[in-house]
Structures are given as structure tokens and as C-alpha cells.
Amino acid sequence: MPKMKTSKTASKRFRKTGTGKLRRQQAMRQHLFEKKSSKRTRSLAGTVDVHSGDVKRIKRLLAER
């Protein structure tokens, strides 16, 4: 059976932690900051865990199966 190819778009959007969890950036943090409060902008900074329901599909995109 041929090797699974990594989805390059997924590899740019998701990172794997040392313990094997998947992390992602939050949306709404690219532009149009004038209408967003500073508190909202700060809370959107950093990464969050990928939802448990999406992990299996994303791992497939990252060729981990």
C-alpha cells in the first residue's frame, strides 16, 4: 500500500505537542481590530486544543494513521 501524503494546508495550521495533543490558532485574530476590544484580542492570542471530535480527521490529514 502506498504511503499516506501529508496535507500541507493542515500541517501549516496544526501543531503537535510533546504529549501528542493537537493545537491550533484561534480565528478572528487577523485584521479589523478597531471594532474588537483589547480584552477580546488578547484572549484570542495563543493556541488552544483541537476539539476531541475533530482529532481523528486531522490526524488523518497529517498522515499519522
VMD Tcl script that builds the backbone (N, CA, C; Angstrom):
set m [mol new atoms 195]
animate dup $m
set s [atomselect $m all]
$s set {name element resname resid chain x y z} {
  {N N MET 1 A 0.837 -1.182 0.000}
  {CA C MET 1 A 0.000 0.000 0.000}
  {C C MET 1 A 0.882 1.246 0.000}
  {N N PRO 2 A 0.514 2.267 -0.765}
  {CA C PRO 2 A 1.369 3.460 -0.836}
  {C C PRO 2 A 1.335 4.265 0.454}
  {N N LYS 3 A 2.336 5.092 0.602}
  {CA C LYS 3 A 2.408 5.949 1.776}
  {C C LYS 3 A 1.284 6.978 1.753}
  {N N MET 4 A 0.867 7.408 2.950}
  {CA C MET 4 A -0.132 8.479 3.039}
  {C C MET 4 A 0.582 9.811 2.891}
  {N N LYS 5 A 0.009 10.706 2.127}
  {CA C LYS 5 A 0.602 12.030 1.955}
  {C C LYS 5 A 0.045 12.990 2.995}
  {N N THR 6 A 0.916 13.848 3.503}
  {CA C THR 6 A 0.510 14.874 4.451}
  {C C THR 6 A -0.178 15.998 3.715}
  {N N SER 7 A -1.314 16.444 4.261}
  {CA C SER 7 A -1.979 17.632 3.724}
  {C C SER 7 A -1.165 18.840 4.145}
  {N N LYS 8 A -0.592 19.555 3.198}
  {CA C LYS 8 A 0.267 20.692 3.515}
  {C C LYS 8 A -0.513 21.823 4.169}
  {N N THR 9 A -1.786 21.979 3.802}
  {CA C THR 9 A -2.585 23.031 4.442}
  {C C THR 9 A -2.801 22.703 5.920}
  {N N ALA 10 A -3.040 21.436 6.225}
  {CA C ALA 10 A -3.242 21.042 7.617}
  {C C ALA 10 A -1.949 21.159 8.416}
  {N N SER 11 A -0.834 20.832 7.798}
  {CA C SER 11 A 0.439 20.890 8.520}
  {C C SER 11 A 0.820 22.314 8.886}
  {N N LYS 12 A 0.329 23.283 8.134}
  {CA C LYS 12 A 0.594 24.685 8.448}
  {C C LYS 12 A -0.345 25.223 9.524}
  {N N ARG 13 A -1.473 24.554 9.736}
  {CA C ARG 13 A -2.480 25.053 10.669}
  {C C ARG 13 A -2.453 24.388 12.034}
  {N N PHE 14 A -1.888 23.197 12.128}
  {CA C PHE 14 A -1.924 22.432 13.372}
  {C C PHE 14 A -0.524 22.050 13.802}
  {N N ARG 15 A -0.309 22.038 15.118}
  {CA C ARG 15 A 0.968 21.633 15.685}
  {C C ARG 15 A 0.718 20.537 16.708}
  {N N LYS 16 A 1.650 19.624 16.800}
  {CA C LYS 16 A 1.549 18.533 17.754}
  {C C LYS 16 A 2.414 18.851 18.966}
  {N N THR 17 A 1.878 18.650 20.165}
  {CA C THR 17 A 2.627 18.922 21.382}
  {C C THR 17 A 3.504 17.722 21.717}
  {N N GLY 18 A 4.313 17.871 22.737}
  {CA C GLY 18 A 5.184 16.778 23.159}
  {C C GLY 18 A 4.416 15.573 23.659}
  {N N THR 19 A 3.226 15.798 24.218}
  {CA C THR 19 A 2.415 14.689 24.721}
  {C C THR 19 A 1.508 14.102 23.651}
  {N N GLY 20 A 1.513 14.700 22.440}
  {CA C GLY 20 A 0.737 14.147 21.337}
  {C C GLY 20 A -0.580 14.835 21.068}
  {N N LYS 21 A -0.895 15.880 21.838}
  {CA C LYS 21 A -2.133 16.617 21.582}
  {C C LYS 21 A -1.957 17.523 20.376}
  {N N LEU 22 A -3.068 17.899 19.763}
  {CA C LEU 22 A -3.035 18.814 18.631}
  {C C LEU 22 A -3.450 20.200 19.077}
  {N N ARG 23 A -2.730 21.208 18.628}
  {CA C ARG 23 A -3.026 22.599 18.982}
  {C C ARG 23 A -3.303 23.383 17.706}
  {N N ARG 24 A -4.099 24.458 17.847}
  {CA C ARG 24 A -4.430 25.301 16.707}
  {C C ARG 24 A -4.516 26.755 17.148}
  {N N GLN 25 A -4.378 27.657 16.184}
  {CA C GLN 25 A -4.586 29.085 16.440}
  {C C GLN 25 A -6.076 29.364 16.475}
  {N N GLN 26 A -6.468 30.445 17.126}
  {CA C GLN 26 A -7.875 30.827 17.171}
  {C C GLN 26 A -8.199 31.757 16.008}
  {N N ALA 27 A -9.433 31.725 15.583}
  {CA C ALA 27 A -9.889 32.563 14.478}
  {C C ALA 27 A -10.143 33.994 14.966}
  {N N MET 28 A -10.426 34.887 14.042}
  {CA C MET 28 A -10.780 36.286 14.313}
  {C C MET 28 A -9.615 37.109 14.847}
  {N N ARG 29 A -8.391 36.757 14.510}
  {CA C ARG 29 A -7.238 37.494 15.031}
  {C C ARG 29 A -6.338 37.978 13.891}
  {N N GLN 30 A -6.865 38.170 12.710}
  {CA C GLN 30 A -6.046 38.571 11.576}
  {C C GLN 30 A -6.112 40.065 11.270}
  {N N HIS 31 A -7.298 40.619 11.316}
  {CA C HIS 31 A -7.461 42.020 10.923}
  {C C HIS 31 A -8.739 42.587 11.538}
  {N N LEU 32 A -9.038 43.858 11.218}
  {CA C LEU 32 A -10.225 44.570 11.722}
  {C C LEU 32 A -10.240 44.637 13.251}
  {N N PHE 33 A -9.130 45.118 13.820}
  {CA C PHE 33 A -9.021 45.181 15.273}
  {C C PHE 33 A -9.713 46.393 15.877}
  {N N GLU 34 A -10.057 47.394 15.069}
  {CA C GLU 34 A -10.675 48.598 15.620}
  {C C GLU 34 A -12.000 48.285 16.302}
  {N N LYS 35 A -12.745 47.354 15.743}
  {CA C LYS 35 A -14.053 47.034 16.311}
  {C C LYS 35 A -14.001 45.988 17.406}
  {N N LYS 36 A -12.837 45.392 17.630}
  {CA C LYS 36 A -12.702 44.376 18.669}
  {C C LYS 36 A -12.041 44.996 19.885}
  {N N SER 37 A -12.518 44.614 21.062}
  {CA C SER 37 A -11.939 45.146 22.290}
  {C C SER 37 A -10.549 44.550 22.504}
  {N N SER 38 A -9.736 45.263 23.268}
  {CA C SER 38 A -8.390 44.774 23.562}
  {C C SER 38 A -8.448 43.476 24.350}
  {N N LYS 39 A -9.434 43.371 25.231}
  {CA C LYS 39 A -9.611 42.147 26.014}
  {C C LYS 39 A -9.889 40.962 25.108}
  {N N ARG 40 A -10.742 41.175 24.116}
  {CA C ARG 40 A -11.073 40.104 23.164}
  {C C ARG 40 A -9.851 39.717 22.348}
  {N N THR 41 A -9.097 40.709 21.901}
  {CA C THR 41 A -7.908 40.449 21.092}
  {C C THR 41 A -6.874 39.644 21.881}
  {N N ARG 42 A -6.681 40.012 23.138}
  {CA C ARG 42 A -5.719 39.286 23.976}
  {C C ARG 42 A -6.158 37.855 24.224}
  {N N SER 43 A -7.465 37.666 24.436}
  {CA C SER 43 A -7.950 36.319 24.728}
  {C C SER 43 A -7.857 35.408 23.510}
  {N N LEU 44 A -7.825 35.978 22.319}
  {CA C LEU 44 A -7.702 35.181 21.106}
  {C C LEU 44 A -6.252 34.836 20.777}
  {N N ALA 45 A -5.311 35.406 21.524}
  {CA C ALA 45 A -3.897 35.132 21.279}
  {C C ALA 45 A -3.554 33.732 21.766}
  {N N GLY 46 A -2.498 33.165 21.231}
  {CA C GLY 46 A -2.038 31.857 21.661}
  {C C GLY 46 A -2.784 30.734 20.972}
  {N N THR 47 A -2.534 29.532 21.437}
  {CA C THR 47 A -3.128 28.350 20.812}
  {C C THR 47 A -4.089 27.666 21.777}
  {N N VAL 48 A -4.984 26.895 21.216}
  {CA C VAL 48 A -5.937 26.110 22.005}
  {C C VAL 48 A -5.928 24.671 21.481}
  {N N ASP 49 A -6.427 23.759 22.297}
  {CA C ASP 49 A -6.509 22.362 21.881}
  {C C ASP 49 A -7.560 22.188 20.793}
  {N N VAL 50 A -7.316 21.264 19.900}
  {CA C VAL 50 A -8.295 20.903 18.882}
  {C C VAL 50 A -9.416 20.130 19.562}
  {N N HIS 51 A -10.643 20.354 19.124}
  {CA C HIS 51 A -11.792 19.666 19.709}
  {C C HIS 51 A -11.648 18.156 19.514}
  {N N SER 52 A -12.066 17.412 20.529}
  {CA C SER 52 A -11.869 15.960 20.507}
  {C C SER 52 A -12.574 15.287 19.327}
  {N N GLY 53 A -13.680 15.874 18.867}
  {CA C GLY 53 A -14.392 15.294 17.742}
  {C C GLY 53 A -13.681 15.458 16.415}
  {N N ASP 54 A -12.729 16.387 16.351}
  {CA C ASP 54 A -12.012 16.654 15.109}
  {C C ASP 54 A -10.642 15.992 15.043}
  {N N VAL 55 A -10.169 15.459 16.146}
  {CA C VAL 55 A -8.792 14.952 16.221}
  {C C VAL 55 A -8.541 13.837 15.217}
  {N N LYS 56 A -9.468 12.874 15.115}
  {CA C LYS 56 A -9.255 11.731 14.226}
  {C C LYS 56 A -9.096 12.179 12.778}
  {N N ARG 57 A -9.953 13.120 12.342}
  {CA C ARG 57 A -9.909 13.599 10.965}
  {C C ARG 57 A -8.622 14.380 10.697}
  {N N ILE 58 A -8.190 15.193 11.655}
  {CA C ILE 58 A -6.980 15.994 11.463}
  {C C ILE 58 A -5.742 15.105 11.460}
  {N N LYS 59 A -5.722 14.070 12.294}
  {CA C LYS 59 A -4.585 13.152 12.286}
  {C C LYS 59 A -4.479 12.452 10.937}
  {N N ARG 60 A -5.600 12.158 10.326}
  {CA C ARG 60 A -5.570 11.547 9.005}
  {C C ARG 60 A -4.973 12.508 7.993}
  {N N LEU 61 A -5.321 13.792 8.102}
  {CA C LEU 61 A -4.765 14.802 7.191}
  {C C LEU 61 A -3.254 14.956 7.399}
  {N N LEU 62 A -2.807 14.748 8.641}
  {CA C LEU 62 A -1.387 14.863 8.942}
  {C C LEU 62 A -0.640 13.545 8.715}
  {N N ALA 63 A -1.307 12.565 8.141}
  {CA C ALA 63 A -0.724 11.254 7.803}
  {C C ALA 63 A -0.148 10.561 9.022}
  {N N GLU 64 A -0.907 10.546 10.098}
  {CA C GLU 64 A -0.441 9.881 11.317}
  {C C GLU 64 A -1.064 8.515 11.507}
  {N N ARG 65 A -1.933 8.082 10.609}
  {CA C ARG 65 A -2.561 6.772 10.741}
  {C C ARG 65 A -1.888 5.773 9.838}
}
mol reanalyze $m
mol bondsrecalc $m
mol representation Tube
mol addrep $m
